[in-house]
Amino acid sequence: MFGLVAQTCFAAGPAFPGGPGPYAVGLRIAQLYDRSRAYPNKIDLVTGLPTSGERARPLQALIW
């Protein structure tokens, strides 16, 4: 019977030649609304009552 040997190597992290650049890098999370699309329905399907509050479709954008 033959056995298989798996070899793995793990890097400490990405290496960037030349070091850090002159610009700062970051992440920003923006909560937006798409007002061209209704969400949820005008009438609540469970209660049959009109829906109140924001009806625009919520979007979350990650800006690197």
Secondary structure by P-SEA (a helix, b strand, c coil): cbbbbbbbbbbccccccccccccccbbbbbbbbcccccccccccccccccccccccbbbbbbcc
